[in-house]
């Protein structure tokens, strides 16, 4: 009998809240450098989340920057009613949602850039994951697997995609996801279950 | 039936989110059902795979790009900064811009002033229908009234000697002329003074006043006995058209008949003689003279000439003296004769 997987959270907003609170307070009294520290602290987690949502490195870069710009413009009004990370992810979710709905994004999805005929999706060459095996075959297989997983994630309905990414990739709890998305716990659980099943069906025997 | 219910619980079972009873139910079912056990294994592997995906990191210049995007674009401050900083280079540009603006403002202001002066000139003082009445031989008290008004000017002038009096006369002339410093040459006269021009028009029926600056060495003192006698006996005004002809006028008529071919004066520097001469050439006649009571100098010469010879008269006048203003154009084309008052200004 297999034991339930007790996932280790990548980020615990509660753990970071004190530092975030200090930085936000400093920014609100005029310390612009505090914003830079907030960006440096959260940028990689946010970027990975946005990338998993969109599946495109350039789009993810643009969307993540736009998210922090919105944060910069609204941070003085932040009232600490929720964790900063929750607020940050909420802004990122809405930004990604708007991006996915935008006609420009849809147009880019239909077109194939000349410099990258295989499509703009996929991991940026500069950020490719290192393979410890050093074997070109293994490296290629791993790259294919990662691309396959990413495509499967992006093929999920938006609600399931969001919950799978936030829970299984970013390691957020049901409650945190509920805070971010504004949905009930039951909805989060059922969407996660359906998303996982859908992914299992798509990827069974291929990874 | 049992498998479908267990399948919905597998996701929460993997996360350890089930209660003790639900968890026990799932474990009991999995132990007995091979299919659900495989599903659980594959789903657990998937979740593990998703959790172990290498995180994709933001580019190295992520923060710099945010800073760049946060910079105000096309804002007023940015434009000002571009134009005027660094100060070491841009201050001369500022000064150059300010100097250019000052020159432009001065230029526009001077043009406007010149336009205003043109609109004000010239001022003629005479009743409207004087020329018509004179040509009809009616004349009478009209010119008398005008003469009284003319007399008023020198009477107000304080007798401070010849210099100051002449200066005041010159100033008065300057205020009534278009451009005091403009020196008109015969070739610069309007080509057709009988047509409306943008310079000035005479007032219909009133004498046209022309101020002329005498050339040095030319005197306007009365050279003939009749002028001296007239000046002594009647200092303010010499004669009026239509009045009982004075000896002066009669003498003029004798000396300067209004016919072309009038003999040229023997002394060309004599302004009065010259004006008499050009009046004769224009088939006109001298009506009256006016002297200053103190200086005994001749101040005004009133002449009457045919309207058709007005242009040539002005050209002739410009050849013997310096016109201080552009002769006004004739507004009434139907007029046969016009009266011209020549104001003499003496050089200092």
HADDOCK unambig.tbl for C-alpha pairs under 7 A between the chains (distance, minus, plus):
assign (segid A and resid 4 and name CA) (segid B and resid 13 and name CA) 6.08 0.50 0.50
assign (segid A and resid 4 and name CA) (segid B and resid 14 and name CA) 4.45 0.50 0.50
assign (segid A and resid 4 and name CA) (segid B and resid 15 and name CA) 6.02 0.50 0.50
assign (segid A and resid 4 and name CA) (segid B and resid 16 and name CA) 5.41 0.50 0.50
assign (segid A and resid 5 and name CA) (segid B and resid 14 and name CA) 5.32 0.50 0.50
assign (segid A and resid 5 and name CA) (segid B and resid 15 and name CA) 5.71 0.50 0.50
assign (segid A and resid 5 and name CA) (segid B and resid 16 and name CA) 6.84 0.50 0.50
assign (segid A and resid 6 and name CA) (segid B and resid 15 and name CA) 6.13 0.50 0.50
assign (segid A and resid 6 and name CA) (segid B and resid 16 and name CA) 6.67 0.50 0.50
assign (segid A and resid 43 and name CA) (segid B and resid 58 and name CA) 6.60 0.50 0.50
assign (segid A and resid 44 and name CA) (segid B and resid 57 and name CA) 5.03 0.50 0.50
assign (segid A and resid 44 and name CA) (segid B and resid 58 and name CA) 5.44 0.50 0.50
assign (segid A and resid 47 and name CA) (segid B and resid 57 and name CA) 6.41 0.50 0.50
assign (segid A and resid 47 and name CA) (segid B and resid 58 and name CA) 5.71 0.50 0.50
assign (segid A and resid 48 and name CA) (segid B and resid 55 and name CA) 5.73 0.50 0.50
assign (segid A and resid 48 and name CA) (segid B and resid 56 and name CA) 4.99 0.50 0.50
assign (segid A and resid 48 and name CA) (segid B and resid 57 and name CA) 6.26 0.50 0.50
assign (segid A and resid 61 and name CA) (segid B and resid 58 and name CA) 6.99 0.50 0.50
assign (segid A and resid 65 and name CA) (segid B and resid 66 and name CA) 5.87 0.50 0.50
assign (segid A and resid 69 and name CA) (segid B and resid 66 and name CA) 6.84 0.50 0.50
assign (segid A and resid 69 and name CA) (segid B and resid 70 and name CA) 6.86 0.50 0.50
assign (segid A and resid 127 and name CA) (segid B and resid 56 and name CA) 6.64 0.50 0.50
assign (segid A and resid 127 and name CA) (segid B and resid 57 and name CA) 6.89 0.50 0.50
assign (segid A and resid 129 and name CA) (segid B and resid 54 and name CA) 6.69 0.50 0.50
assign (segid A and resid 168 and name CA) (segid B and resid 47 and name CA) 6.21 0.50 0.50
assign (segid A and resid 168 and name CA) (segid B and resid 50 and name CA) 5.92 0.50 0.50
assign (segid A and resid 168 and name CA) (segid B and resid 51 and name CA) 5.45 0.50 0.50
assign (segid A and resid 169 and name CA) (segid B and resid 50 and name CA) 5.56 0.50 0.50
assign (segid A and resid 169 and name CA) (segid B and resid 51 and name CA) 4.82 0.50 0.50
assign (segid A and resid 193 and name CA) (segid B and resid 8 and name CA) 6.72 0.50 0.50
assign (segid A and resid 193 and name CA) (segid B and resid 11 and name CA) 5.06 0.50 0.50
assign (segid A and resid 196 and name CA) (segid B and resid 43 and name CA) 6.88 0.50 0.50
assign (segid A and resid 200 and name CA) (segid B and resid 42 and name CA) 6.90 0.50 0.50
assign (segid A and resid 200 and name CA) (segid B and resid 43 and name CA) 6.10 0.50 0.50
assign (segid A and resid 200 and name CA) (segid B and resid 46 and name CA) 6.68 0.50 0.50
